């Protein structure tokens, strides 16, 4: 696989942020947590690739039944299952994710919109910060992301003791 520095830095940064964000709060049996994503799958077992058995909606109250490392076994209004602690908050979220940051729903945004040309000022800024080739970066990312399987991601997380595999 060809190494592309700016894309690899972005992916590495995102993984580090997710790992740090998910390690901030410890949950105990009987405590309350709140789903902080628009929709989060509850899983059959504490594994990112496990079968979804239910869903938790944004800001839904979740009762912690059991903890296993960074995984929480929770009960929602309609079902119970495992959820990664990075997908919950200790206090009820007030604003939906990205609320007020965009006027388009995420499902309406596509790579064509993301790859449109920058303004002259935007291009100059990108050039000064080593991100002047966004279209090629995006093409590389899409091509290589299509080759990456869930098992590849799981192996990467496990080898690096990241996310749900952290000690």
C-alpha positions as CSV (number, residue, x, y, z in Angstrom):
1,X,0.0,0.0,0.0
2,X,1.4,3.4,-1.0
3,X,2.1,5.7,2.0
4,X,0.5,9.1,1.7
5,X,1.7,11.3,4.5
6,X,-1.1,13.8,4.9
7,X,-3.8,11.1,4.8
8,X,-1.9,8.9,7.2
9,X,-1.5,11.9,9.6
10,X,-5.2,12.6,9.5
11,X,-6.1,8.9,10.1
12,X,-3.6,8.6,12.9
13,X,-4.8,11.9,14.5
14,X,-8.4,10.7,14.4
15,X,-7.5,7.4,16.0
16,X,-5.6,9.1,18.8
17,X,-8.5,11.5,19.4
18,X,-11.0,8.7,19.6
19,X,-8.7,6.8,22.0
20,X,-8.2,9.7,24.3
21,X,-11.8,10.8,24.2
22,X,-13.0,7.3,25.1
23,X,-10.7,7.0,28.2
24,X,-11.9,9.9,30.2
25,X,-14.7,8.5,32.3
26,X,-15.1,5.2,34.2
27,X,-18.5,3.7,34.5
28,X,-19.6,1.4,37.3
29,X,-22.4,-1.2,37.4
30,X,-25.7,0.6,38.1
31,X,-24.5,4.0,36.8
32,X,-26.2,5.9,34.1
33,X,-24.7,6.8,30.8
34,X,-26.2,8.7,27.7
35,X,-25.8,7.8,24.1
36,X,-23.9,10.6,22.4
37,X,-24.2,9.7,18.8
38,X,-27.3,10.2,16.6
39,X,-27.8,6.4,16.6
40,X,-25.6,3.8,18.3
41,X,-25.8,0.0,17.8
42,X,-25.9,-2.1,20.9
43,X,-23.9,-5.2,20.2
44,X,-24.3,-8.9,21.1
45,X,-20.8,-9.0,22.6
46,X,-18.0,-6.5,23.5
47,X,-16.4,-6.4,20.1
48,X,-16.7,-3.7,17.4
49,X,-17.5,-6.4,14.8
50,X,-20.2,-8.1,16.9
51,X,-23.8,-8.4,15.6
52,X,-26.0,-5.5,16.5
53,X,-28.9,-6.5,18.7
54,X,-30.5,-3.1,19.3
55,X,-30.1,0.7,19.0
56,X,-29.7,3.6,21.3
57,X,-30.9,7.0,20.1
58,X,-29.1,10.3,20.8
59,X,-29.2,11.3,24.5
60,X,-31.1,8.1,25.4
61,X,-30.6,7.0,29.0
62,X,-28.6,3.8,29.3
63,X,-28.3,1.8,32.6
64,X,-24.9,0.1,33.0
65,X,-25.3,-3.6,33.8
66,X,-21.7,-4.7,33.6
67,X,-18.3,-3.3,32.5
68,X,-15.6,-5.1,30.7
69,X,-12.6,-2.9,30.0
70,X,-13.7,-0.1,27.8
71,X,-17.0,-1.9,27.0
72,X,-20.3,-1.3,28.8
73,X,-23.2,-3.8,28.9
74,X,-26.2,-1.5,29.0
75,X,-30.0,-1.6,29.0
76,X,-31.8,1.0,26.9
77,X,-35.6,1.6,26.7
78,X,-36.1,-1.2,24.1
79,X,-33.1,-3.6,24.4
80,X,-29.8,-4.3,26.0
81,X,-26.3,-4.9,24.6
82,X,-22.7,-3.9,24.6
83,X,-21.5,-0.4,23.7
84,X,-18.0,1.1,23.5
85,X,-17.6,3.7,26.3
86,X,-16.4,6.3,23.7
87,X,-20.0,6.3,22.4
88,X,-21.5,7.4,25.7
89,X,-21.4,10.5,28.0
90,X,-21.7,10.7,31.7
91,X,-24.0,13.7,31.4
92,X,-27.0,14.1,29.1
93,X,-25.9,15.7,25.8
94,X,-27.8,18.9,24.9
95,X,-26.9,19.3,21.3
96,X,-26.9,16.6,18.6
97,X,-23.5,15.9,17.1
98,X,-22.4,18.8,14.9
99,X,-25.5,20.7,15.7
100,X,-25.3,24.2,14.3
101,X,-22.1,23.5,12.3
102,X,-23.7,22.7,9.0
103,X,-27.0,23.3,7.2
104,X,-26.8,20.0,5.3
105,X,-27.5,16.6,6.8
106,X,-24.4,14.3,6.7
107,X,-26.3,11.8,4.5
108,X,-26.7,14.5,1.9
109,X,-23.0,15.3,1.7
110,X,-20.8,13.3,-0.6
111,X,-17.2,13.2,-1.8
112,X,-18.0,15.4,-4.8
113,X,-19.0,18.2,-2.4
114,X,-15.9,17.5,-0.2
115,X,-13.5,17.6,-3.1
116,X,-14.8,20.8,-4.7
117,X,-12.1,23.4,-5.4
118,X,-11.1,25.7,-2.5
119,X,-11.3,29.5,-2.8
120,X,-8.0,31.2,-3.6
121,X,-7.5,32.1,0.1
122,X,-8.3,28.5,1.1
123,X,-5.9,27.1,-1.5
124,X,-3.2,29.4,-0.2
125,X,-3.8,28.4,3.4
126,X,-3.8,24.7,2.4
127,X,-0.5,25.2,0.6
128,X,1.1,26.8,3.6
129,X,0.0,23.9,5.8
130,X,1.0,21.0,3.5
131,X,-2.5,20.2,2.5
132,X,-2.5,21.7,-1.0
133,X,-3.4,18.5,-2.8
134,X,-6.7,17.6,-1.2
135,X,-8.3,16.1,-4.3
136,X,-5.4,13.6,-4.7
137,X,-5.5,12.9,-0.9
138,X,-9.2,12.2,-1.1
139,X,-8.8,9.9,-4.2
140,X,-6.0,8.0,-2.4
141,X,-8.1,7.7,0.8
142,X,-11.2,6.4,-1.1
143,X,-9.2,3.9,-3.1
144,X,-7.4,2.5,0.0
145,X,-10.4,2.7,2.3
146,X,-12.2,0.4,-0.1
147,X,-9.4,-2.2,0.3
148,X,-9.6,-2.0,4.1
149,X,-11.8,-4.7,5.7
150,X,-13.4,-4.7,9.2
151,X,-10.9,-7.4,10.1
152,X,-8.0,-5.1,9.0
153,X,-9.3,-2.4,11.3
154,X,-9.8,-4.8,14.1
155,X,-6.3,-6.2,13.7
156,X,-4.8,-2.7,13.7
157,X,-6.7,-1.7,16.9
158,X,-5.7,-5.0,18.6
159,X,-2.0,-4.7,17.6
160,X,-1.8,-1.1,18.8
161,X,-4.0,-1.8,21.9
162,X,-6.3,1.0,20.7
163,X,-10.0,1.7,21.2
164,X,-11.8,-1.3,22.6
165,X,-8.5,-3.3,22.9
166,X,-6.7,-0.9,25.1
167,X,-5.6,-2.4,28.5
